[in-house]
Amino acid sequence: MSDGYPTAAQKEALRLICDHEPMPAHQLADELVAARTPSTNPGYAPAIARMAGTLAWRLQAQGFIAETRVGGWATTAEGRALIACPA
């Protein structure tokens, strides 16, 4: 993340959340892993899954997503505007 501007990975996570909201936290990790080309490295998928938590935390800190009552994620108006996601 640089100076409050979302990175490409953050925008990808935001798009996934917008497309599947409300998205349970564990599903974000699954969707991020599924969106990538598989790797023969056994640590690849777990690393991508761990990255999901960091991406969500930063998106929430920036006000682009909010936690739902059941522990999932939903985009905010600012988040939808950032990626032109329909309301």
Protein Blocks (a to p, Z undefined) as FASTA:
>chain_A
ZZhiacfklmmmmmmmmmmcccdfklmmmmmmmmpccdfbfklmmmmmmmmmmmmmmmmm
nopaccdfkopacddfklmmmnopaZZ
